């Protein structure tokens, strides 16, 4: 692509979106730039505090349990009280709890506060995803979610590398730094991001019930097609979580430092930032069934190859493999999730989907800690390969049974939009087009895919 073509693609990618979106995008980037706890908790506990891998797994599991609890509660809060209040409560609670965690020394206190951090840090996910869908017109949502996904991974790549070197000198500085950055995120939301929850139509009680009150958590649980996607998302998330709970422990046991791990895992974020657009452009006309199957196998066997890693370079190479799986899986699976989610119950459906990742964050550290302590890291990576194979088979079954047509989602509510700007506020956007974020039609869903960003941090 020529320089002129690249510039034109950039302008097309960032133009026409509401100003509120760019402030939300900025808050996401600020938040991810300060990420520390989720990435370095295992190293902090095993190397700095001297605890076993099993204890580190227990603490990480409690962190995940907090996310399990808050995902559903936050989904209900998002629909009932609004997106902005939910985000502010979550971000302020995260800032306080992360700072407190850095000063805890007793193992019980560390575990208890880690649970609180997990609750607080996961509570904003349904609200952020619902707000993006609220404030961005339907025709631009694919592009908006792609830009937000880019911000998440850009922040992750920078914070992973930077925090690794910070941890070499002071883990406490990392905890305090994340608290400050999260507080900055809350300030941006408070000052610049308005409430976006669609207003209920002032009609009959029956109309009000149909507009949103009819969606309950039980409704989501009875949606078998959607819950099948949630179940497979849990398996995939269980694999990807090992990059942040099993991998640092295994590298530490092999004698590598926290900065070695930070440098290696930063490859994940860098590759997503660089390859997300060209890869999704390549796969957009491919069969979603095949993409989900292939990405599951890449994830499982990418981690499986870690059993043969003996240097930072080889670890980084294996990360490249499962990162490619993430790049392929994310737009396809997230498009399917959004298409199966009724717009008037967006918070609850997104909360249930976030629950799959939070549940994986609960199970993954327990699994990795026990397996590494009792059998060795090689068995953990072999288990990942088996799970990837099982997920591939599950996607084959699920996608085979989904019909080719028919809209699974209710009509979208009125969009709250503000002034448009030609680019992000305070940061430059990536080259993302609507086509780059799409993956073709999703079986069982009408209309274009609308990916929802979900990361484990």
TORDOKE-684785 format. One line per field, with one value per residue (C-alpha): x, y, z; residue in three letters; residue number from 1. Coordinates in Angstrom, 2 decimals, decimal comma, always signed. Layout:
# residues N
u <- c(X_...) $
v <- c(Y_...) $
w <- c(Z_...) $
r <- c(ALA_...) $
k <- c(NUM_...) $
//
This chain:
# residues 457
u <- c(+0,00_+1,29_+1,77_-1,22_-3,34_-2,25_-3,16_-6,55_-7,26_-6,29_-8,65_-11,48_-10,86_-11,03_-13,49_-17,19_-17,32_-19,00_-16,81_-18,04_-16,58_-13,14_-13,19_-14,23_-11,46_-8,97_-10,09_-9,59_-6,07_-5,18_-6,56_-4,60_-1,38_-1,48_-2,17_+0,12_-1,63_-3,20_+0,06_+2,59_+0,66_+2,05_+5,65_+5,12_+3,87_+6,38_+9,57_+9,15_+7,08_+8,40_+5,04_+4,43_+2,87_-0,22_-0,69_-0,15_-2,79_-5,17_-4,80_-5,28_-8,32_-9,83_-9,15_-11,09_-13,87_-14,35_-14,78_-17,35_-19,42_-19,18_-19,76_-23,41_-24,05_-22,44_-24,49_-27,70_-26,42_-25,55_-29,14_-30,82_-28,73_-26,78_-23,40_-21,64_-22,43_-21,39_-18,06_-17,30_-18,04_-15,93_-12,96_-12,84_-13,14_-10,35_-8,01_-8,50_-8,28_-5,17_-3,33_-4,28_-3,16_+0,37_+0,71_-0,67_+1,86_-0,20_-1,23_-4,88_-4,99_-3,41_-5,97_-8,92_-7,88_-7,12_-10,74_-11,88_-9,59_-11,09_-14,61_-13,84_-11,72_-14,25_-17,30_-16,74_-16,62_-20,36_-20,85_-18,03_-19,20_-22,83_-21,86_-19,91_-22,96_-25,17_-23,21_-21,97_-24,40_-24,94_-23,08_-19,92_-19,95_-17,64_-15,08_-15,55_-15,09_-11,98_-10,49_-11,24_-9,64_-6,58_-6,39_-6,60_-3,74_-1,59_-1,88_-1,23_+1,91_+3,36_+2,39_+3,68_+7,15_+7,31_+5,89_+8,42_+11,26_+9,38_+9,00_+12,76_+13,05_+9,73_+6,53_+4,86_+5,49_+3,60_+0,56_+0,51_+1,05_-1,95_-4,08_-3,13_-3,80_-7,17_-8,08_-7,14_-9,45_-12,30_-11,59_-11,87_-15,19_-16,53_-15,51_-16,13_-18,33_-22,12_-24,69_-25,80_-28,43_-31,36_-34,45_-37,54_-40,44_-43,25_-45,92_-47,94_-46,64_-46,52_-44,33_-41,99_-41,75_-40,87_-38,33_-36,09_-37,71_-38,53_-34,84_-33,70_-30,65_-32,93_-33,76_-30,08_-29,55_-32,42_-30,92_-29,26_-27,55_-25,98_-24,96_-23,23_-21,09_-20,42_-19,31_-16,86_-15,63_-14,81_-12,67_-10,80_-10,35_-9,02_-6,27_-5,41_-5,32_-2,25_-0,28_-0,71_-0,86_+0,94_+3,55_+5,11_+5,38_+6,94_+9,42_+10,28_+10,90_+13,24_+15,29_+13,95_+13,32_+10,18_+11,63_+12,24_+8,60_+7,47_+9,48_+8,21_+4,53_+4,64_+4,98_+1,31_+0,13_+2,56_+1,52_-2,16_-1,58_+0,44_-1,39_-5,02_-5,95_-4,21_-5,23_-8,88_-8,88_-7,59_-10,15_-13,22_-14,44_-13,56_-15,97_-16,51_-16,87_-13,39_-11,91_-13,22_-11,94_-8,52_-8,11_-8,95_-6,32_-3,75_-4,44_-4,16_-1,07_+0,54_+0,62_+1,48_+4,70_+5,73_+6,79_+9,80_+10,81_+14,20_+15,00_+13,19_+13,28_+11,54_+8,99_+8,31_+7,92_+5,25_+3,48_+3,38_+1,45_-1,27_-1,46_-2,38_-5,14_-6,39_-6,35_-8,44_-10,78_-11,66_-13,55_-15,37_-16,47_-17,26_-19,32_-21,32_-21,85_-23,18_-25,50_-27,05_-27,55_-30,85_-30,09_-32,59_-30,85_-27,34_-25,93_-27,12_-25,98_-22,58_-22,34_-22,92_-20,33_-17,85_-18,62_-17,01_-13,71_-14,02_-14,77_-11,72_-9,68_-10,91_-10,19_-7,02_-4,69_-5,89_-5,30_-1,85_-0,71_-1,70_-0,40_+2,95_+3,52_+2,63_+3,34_+5,46_+4,85_+5,01_+1,74_+0,10_+1,02_-0,17_-3,50_-3,82_-3,39_-6,17_-8,48_-7,84_-8,77_-11,95_-12,91_-12,40_-14,75_-17,26_-17,24_-17,77_-20,86_-22,28_-21,75_-23,07_-26,40_-26,83_-29,15_-27,75_-30,30_-32,54_-31,75_-31,04_-31,03_-33,82_-33,78_-31,28_-32,59_-32,15_-28,50_-27,21_-24,64_-22,73_-20,54_-18,17_-14,46_-11,84_-9,69_-9,23_-8,77_-5,19_-4,02_-3,62_-5,83_-4,78_-5,63_-8,88_-11,67_-15,11_-14,05_-10,94_-12,98_-15,58_-15,43_-18,30_-21,72_-22,14_-24,35_-27,52_-27,35_-28,63_-26,63_-22,95_-20,83_-20,32_-17,33_-17,21_-13,84_-13,03_-9,72_-8,69_-7,20) $
v <- c(+0,00_+3,46_+6,22_+8,07_+4,94_+4,29_+7,85_+7,55_+4,25_+5,81_+8,76_+6,45_+4,28_+7,03_+9,50_+9,82_+8,27_+10,12_+12,20_+10,18_+7,04_+8,58_+9,57_+6,04_+4,77_+7,03_+5,77_+2,19_+2,95_+4,67_+1,76_-0,84_+1,15_+0,67_-3,07_-4,87_-7,12_-9,63_-10,10_-10,18_-11,52_-15,04_-13,81_-11,45_-14,24_-16,92_-14,90_-11,86_-13,36_-16,93_-18,70_-21,93_-22,20_-23,72_-20,68_-18,35_-20,35_-20,06_-16,27_-15,97_-18,23_-15,96_-13,04_-14,94_-15,82_-12,13_-11,65_-14,46_-12,76_-9,28_-10,19_-11,10_-8,35_-5,73_-6,91_-6,33_-2,97_-1,92_-2,47_-1,19_+1,76_+2,74_+2,26_+5,30_+4,69_+1,06_+2,01_+4,69_+2,41_-0,36_+1,88_+3,66_+0,35_-1,12_+1,79_+1,50_-2,29_-2,54_+0,02_-1,83_-5,16_-3,85_-3,29_-6,67_-9,13_-11,81_-14,63_-14,50_-10,74_-11,04_-13,64_-11,60_-8,37_-10,21_-11,38_-7,76_-6,68_-9,38_-8,19_-4,54_-4,95_-7,19_-5,08_-2,52_-4,97_-5,33_-1,58_-0,65_-3,10_-1,98_+1,70_+1,27_-0,34_+2,46_+5,51_+4,26_+3,90_+0,35_+0,82_+1,88_-0,55_-3,11_-0,37_+1,02_-2,36_-2,96_+0,37_-0,39_-3,82_-2,13_+0,23_-2,69_-4,53_-1,47_-0,69_-4,33_-4,51_-1,34_-2,17_-5,77_-4,70_-1,65_-3,38_-6,19_-3,74_-1,94_-5,27_-5,74_-2,83_-2,64_-4,63_-2,06_+0,61_-1,55_-1,82_+1,90_+2,72_+0,62_+2,29_+5,75_+4,85_+3,30_+6,44_+8,45_+6,26_+7,04_+10,76_+10,61_+8,77_+11,19_+14,32_+13,38_+10,27_+10,81_+8,16_+6,20_+3,76_+3,80_+5,46_+3,32_+4,36_+5,92_+3,53_+0,78_-1,49_-4,31_-2,23_-1,33_-5,00_-5,91_-3,12_-4,47_-5,66_-9,02_-9,96_-11,71_-13,81_-16,82_-15,77_-15,81_-19,19_-20,68_-19,45_-22,73_-21,47_-18,54_-20,66_-23,07_-20,20_-19,18_-22,72_-22,88_-19,40_-20,74_-23,53_-21,15_-18,64_-21,43_-22,01_-18,36_-17,70_-19,95_-17,19_-15,13_-17,75_-20,88_-19,35_-16,92_-19,66_-22,07_-19,46_-18,52_-22,17_-22,37_-19,49_-16,64_-13,21_-11,09_-8,85_-11,94_-12,90_-9,32_-9,11_-12,46_-11,89_-8,37_-10,14_-11,04_-7,45_-6,24_-8,94_-8,21_-4,51_-5,23_-8,25_-7,80_-5,79_-7,80_-11,15_-10,19_-8,83_-12,22_-14,25_-12,08_-14,14_-17,49_-19,98_-19,03_-22,71_-23,47_-20,36_-21,27_-24,82_-23,78_-21,06_-23,53_-25,95_-23,16_-22,06_-25,55_-26,63_-23,21_-23,66_-27,31_-26,29_-24,42_-27,79_-27,62_-24,02_-23,48_-19,85_-16,53_-16,63_-20,01_-18,92_-15,86_-18,13_-20,22_-17,01_-16,06_-19,26_-18,84_-15,10_-15,91_-18,10_-15,16_-12,84_-15,30_-16,36_-12,95_-11,32_-14,53_-15,56_-12,03_-11,40_-14,52_-13,45_-10,02_-11,40_-13,78_-11,00_-9,05_-5,32_-4,61_-7,13_-6,19_-5,77_-9,15_-11,01_-9,31_-10,09_-13,78_-13,76_-12,00_-14,71_-17,30_-15,42_-14,75_-18,40_-19,35_-16,90_-18,81_-22,31_-21,71_-20,78_-23,70_-26,02_-24,65_-24,53_-28,10_-29,53_-27,71_-28,56_-32,25_-33,25_-30,54_-27,84_-30,30_-31,86_-28,42_-27,68_-31,12_-30,44_-27,21_-29,18_-31,57_-28,67_-26,99_-30,17_-30,50_-26,89_-27,41_-30,39_-28,36_-25,53_-28,06_-29,40_-25,98_-24,31_-27,34_-27,04_-23,28_-22,24_-20,08_-17,27_-15,43_-12,66_-13,76_-10,30_-7,91_-4,58_-2,16_+0,70_+4,31_+5,26_+8,06_+9,87_+13,07_+15,26_+13,44_+14,02_+13,08_+11,15_+10,02_+12,47_+12,61_+9,55_+8,37_+5,56_+2,53_+1,58_-0,34_-0,61_-2,15_-4,89_-5,60_-6,22_-8,38_-12,09_-12,62_-13,80_-15,72_-18,80_-18,31_-14,54_-11,84_-8,80_-8,04_-9,17_-6,74_-7,94_-7,26_-6,86_-9,24_-9,68_-11,29_-8,28) $
w <- c(+0,00_-0,92_+1,63_+0,19_+0,36_+3,92_+4,90_+3,24_+5,00_+8,33_+7,85_+6,84_+9,89_+12,49_+10,96_+11,64_+15,11_+18,01_+20,28_+23,29_+21,76_+21,50_+25,17_+26,06_+23,78_+25,57_+28,98_+27,76_+26,58_+29,87_+31,83_+29,84_+30,01_+33,77_+33,76_+36,19_+38,70_+36,32_+34,42_+37,26_+40,25_+39,84_+39,63_+42,55_+44,80_+43,78_+43,26_+45,50_+48,33_+48,05_+47,96_+46,08_+42,65_+44,28_+46,53_+43,57_+41,73_+44,69_+44,80_+41,06_+41,35_+44,01_+41,69_+39,04_+41,50_+42,15_+38,42_+38,29_+40,97_+39,50_+35,85_+36,37_+38,93_+36,70_+33,73_+35,68_+36,97_+33,43_+32,27_+35,43_+36,64_+33,55_+31,91_+33,35_+37,05_+36,69_+35,12_+37,71_+40,66_+39,10_+38,29_+41,63_+43,47_+41,35_+42,06_+45,82_+46,00_+43,79_+45,90_+49,10_+47,63_+47,16_+50,91_+52,04_+53,52_+55,27_+52,92_+54,00_+53,50_+50,06_+49,04_+50,37_+48,68_+45,43_+45,46_+45,82_+42,97_+40,76_+41,55_+40,90_+37,77_+35,99_+36,78_+34,03_+31,10_+30,39_+30,77_+28,37_+25,72_+26,04_+25,90_+22,67_+21,09_+22,46_+21,30_+17,92_+14,98_+13,85_+10,57_+12,46_+15,39_+13,80_+13,24_+16,76_+18,45_+16,33_+17,39_+21,03_+20,66_+19,19_+22,20_+24,63_+22,99_+22,44_+26,14_+27,02_+24,89_+26,42_+30,00_+29,82_+28,74_+31,01_+34,07_+33,72_+34,24_+37,02_+38,81_+38,73_+41,17_+43,03_+42,75_+45,00_+42,38_+39,92_+42,21_+42,92_+39,26_+38,21_+40,88_+39,60_+35,96_+36,84_+38,76_+35,67_+33,63_+36,06_+35,79_+31,98_+32,21_+34,85_+32,95_+29,34_+28,94_+29,28_+30,13_+27,04_+28,29_+25,83_+27,28_+27,61_+25,44_+27,45_+26,27_+27,88_+30,60_+28,06_+25,75_+28,61_+29,53_+25,94_+25,72_+28,40_+31,61_+30,02_+29,84_+32,98_+33,74_+33,49_+29,95_+29,08_+30,71_+28,72_+25,46_+24,57_+21,45_+23,26_+26,26_+23,90_+22,68_+26,30_+27,14_+24,25_+25,10_+28,58_+27,13_+24,83_+27,65_+29,88_+27,33_+26,79_+30,54_+30,80_+29,13_+32,31_+35,10_+33,90_+31,61_+34,15_+36,77_+34,29_+33,07_+36,66_+37,49_+34,48_+35,88_+33,78_+35,35_+35,40_+32,69_+30,52_+30,90_+30,27_+27,08_+25,85_+26,60_+25,13_+21,77_+22,12_+22,25_+19,61_+17,12_+17,66_+17,04_+13,89_+12,46_+13,51_+10,43_+7,66_+9,16_+9,52_+5,99_+4,85_+6,82_+6,28_+3,32_+4,89_+6,42_+10,12_+11,00_+9,72_+11,34_+14,79_+14,46_+13,17_+15,82_+18,59_+17,33_+17,01_+20,58_+22,02_+20,14_+20,38_+24,14_+23,67_+21,92_+25,09_+26,50_+24,16_+24,98_+26,62_+25,80_+25,70_+21,90_+21,75_+24,34_+22,17_+19,13_+20,85_+21,88_+18,20_+17,45_+20,05_+19,37_+15,78_+17,21_+19,26_+16,25_+14,23_+17,03_+18,48_+15,58_+14,61_+18,08_+19,24_+16,14_+16,89_+20,52_+19,59_+16,93_+19,47_+22,07_+22,08_+22,13_+24,92_+27,20_+26,16_+29,67_+30,93_+27,83_+27,90_+31,61_+30,92_+28,15_+30,44_+33,00_+30,73_+30,89_+34,62_+35,28_+33,24_+35,31_+38,37_+37,08_+35,06_+37,94_+40,06_+37,16_+36,36_+39,98_+40,76_+37,49_+37,66_+41,34_+41,05_+37,46_+35,86_+33,29_+30,40_+31,48_+31,60_+28,01_+26,94_+28,64_+26,64_+23,43_+24,47_+25,40_+22,06_+20,25_+22,34_+21,63_+17,90_+18,01_+20,05_+17,52_+14,74_+16,49_+17,42_+14,07_+12,22_+14,03_+13,59_+10,75_+7,99_+8,21_+10,59_+12,95_+16,45_+17,88_+18,61_+16,81_+18,26_+20,38_+19,45_+19,32_+21,50_+19,42_+19,80_+17,63_+15,37_+15,21_+12,71_+15,12_+18,72_+21,54_+22,60_+20,69_+17,14_+15,88_+13,90_+10,37_+10,75_+8,25_+8,60_+6,22_+8,27_+11,38_+9,66_+9,12_+6,76_+7,77_+10,98_+10,81_+12,74_+12,68_+10,41_+9,43_+9,82_+12,72_+15,59_+17,59_+21,27_+22,83_+25,64_+27,17_+30,32_+31,90) $
r <- c(UNK_UNK_UNK_UNK_UNK_UNK_UNK_UNK_UNK_UNK_UNK_UNK_UNK_UNK_UNK_UNK_UNK_UNK_UNK_UNK_UNK_UNK_UNK_UNK_UNK_UNK_UNK_UNK_UNK_UNK_UNK_UNK_UNK_UNK_UNK_UNK_UNK_UNK_UNK_UNK_UNK_UNK_UNK_UNK_UNK_UNK_UNK_UNK_UNK_UNK_UNK_UNK_UNK_UNK_UNK_UNK_UNK_UNK_UNK_UNK_UNK_UNK_UNK_UNK_UNK_UNK_UNK_UNK_UNK_UNK_UNK_UNK_UNK_UNK_UNK_UNK_UNK_UNK_UNK_UNK_UNK_UNK_UNK_UNK_UNK_UNK_UNK_UNK_UNK_UNK_UNK_UNK_UNK_UNK_UNK_UNK_UNK_UNK_UNK_UNK_UNK_UNK_UNK_UNK_UNK_UNK_UNK_UNK_UNK_UNK_UNK_UNK_UNK_UNK_UNK_UNK_UNK_UNK_UNK_UNK_UNK_UNK_UNK_UNK_UNK_UNK_UNK_UNK_UNK_UNK_UNK_UNK_UNK_UNK_UNK_UNK_UNK_UNK_UNK_UNK_UNK_UNK_UNK_UNK_UNK_UNK_UNK_UNK_UNK_UNK_UNK_UNK_UNK_UNK_UNK_UNK_UNK_UNK_UNK_UNK_UNK_UNK_UNK_UNK_UNK_UNK_UNK_UNK_UNK_UNK_UNK_UNK_UNK_UNK_UNK_UNK_UNK_UNK_UNK_UNK_UNK_UNK_UNK_UNK_UNK_UNK_UNK_UNK_UNK_UNK_UNK_UNK_UNK_UNK_UNK_UNK_UNK_UNK_UNK_UNK_UNK_UNK_UNK_UNK_UNK_UNK_UNK_UNK_UNK_UNK_UNK_UNK_UNK_UNK_UNK_UNK_UNK_UNK_UNK_UNK_UNK_UNK_UNK_UNK_UNK_UNK_UNK_UNK_UNK_UNK_UNK_UNK_UNK_UNK_UNK_UNK_UNK_UNK_UNK_UNK_UNK_UNK_UNK_UNK_UNK_UNK_UNK_UNK_UNK_UNK_UNK_UNK_UNK_UNK_UNK_UNK_UNK_UNK_UNK_UNK_UNK_UNK_UNK_UNK_UNK_UNK_UNK_UNK_UNK_UNK_UNK_UNK_UNK_UNK_UNK_UNK_UNK_UNK_UNK_UNK_UNK_UNK_UNK_UNK_UNK_UNK_UNK_UNK_UNK_UNK_UNK_UNK_UNK_UNK_UNK_UNK_UNK_UNK_UNK_UNK_UNK_UNK_UNK_UNK_UNK_UNK_UNK_UNK_UNK_UNK_UNK_UNK_UNK_UNK_UNK_UNK_UNK_UNK_UNK_UNK_UNK_UNK_UNK_UNK_UNK_UNK_UNK_UNK_UNK_UNK_UNK_UNK_UNK_UNK_UNK_UNK_UNK_UNK_UNK_UNK_UNK_UNK_UNK_UNK_UNK_UNK_UNK_UNK_UNK_UNK_UNK_UNK_UNK_UNK_UNK_UNK_UNK_UNK_UNK_UNK_UNK_UNK_UNK_UNK_UNK_UNK_UNK_UNK_UNK_UNK_UNK_UNK_UNK_UNK_UNK_UNK_UNK_UNK_UNK_UNK_UNK_UNK_UNK_UNK_UNK_UNK_UNK_UNK_UNK_UNK_UNK_UNK_UNK_UNK_UNK_UNK_UNK_UNK_UNK_UNK_UNK_UNK_UNK_UNK_UNK_UNK_UNK_UNK_UNK_UNK_UNK_UNK_UNK_UNK_UNK_UNK_UNK_UNK_UNK_UNK_UNK_UNK_UNK_UNK_UNK_UNK_UNK_UNK_UNK_UNK_UNK_UNK_UNK_UNK_UNK_UNK_UNK_UNK_UNK_UNK_UNK_UNK_UNK_UNK_UNK_UNK_UNK_UNK_UNK_UNK_UNK_UNK_UNK_UNK_UNK_UNK_UNK) $
k <- c(1_2_3_4_5_6_7_8_9_10_11_12_13_14_15_16_17_18_19_20_21_22_23_24_25_26_27_28_29_30_31_32_33_34_35_36_37_38_39_40_41_42_43_44_45_46_47_48_49_50_51_52_53_54_55_56_57_58_59_60_61_62_63_64_65_66_67_68_69_70_71_72_73_74_75_76_77_78_79_80_81_82_83_84_85_86_87_88_89_90_91_92_93_94_95_96_97_98_99_100_101_102_103_104_105_106_107_108_109_110_111_112_113_114_115_116_117_118_119_120_121_122_123_124_125_126_127_128_129_130_131_132_133_134_135_136_137_138_139_140_141_142_143_144_145_146_147_148_149_150_151_152_153_154_155_156_157_158_159_160_161_162_163_164_165_166_167_168_169_170_171_172_173_174_175_176_177_178_179_180_181_182_183_184_185_186_187_188_189_190_191_192_193_194_195_196_197_198_199_200_201_202_203_204_205_206_207_208_209_210_211_212_213_214_215_216_217_218_219_220_221_222_223_224_225_226_227_228_229_230_231_232_233_234_235_236_237_238_239_240_241_242_243_244_245_246_247_248_249_250_251_252_253_254_255_256_257_258_259_260_261_262_263_264_265_266_267_268_269_270_271_272_273_274_275_276_277_278_279_280_281_282_283_284_285_286_287_288_289_290_291_292_293_294_295_296_297_298_299_300_301_302_303_304_305_306_307_308_309_310_311_312_313_314_315_316_317_318_319_320_321_322_323_324_325_326_327_328_329_330_331_332_333_334_335_336_337_338_339_340_341_342_343_344_345_346_347_348_349_350_351_352_353_354_355_356_357_358_359_360_361_362_363_364_365_366_367_368_369_370_371_372_373_374_375_376_377_378_379_380_381_382_383_384_385_386_387_388_389_390_391_392_393_394_395_396_397_398_399_400_401_402_403_404_405_406_407_408_409_410_411_412_413_414_415_416_417_418_419_420_421_422_423_424_425_426_427_428_429_430_431_432_433_434_435_436_437_438_439_440_441_442_443_444_445_446_447_448_449_450_451_452_453_454_455_456_457) $
//
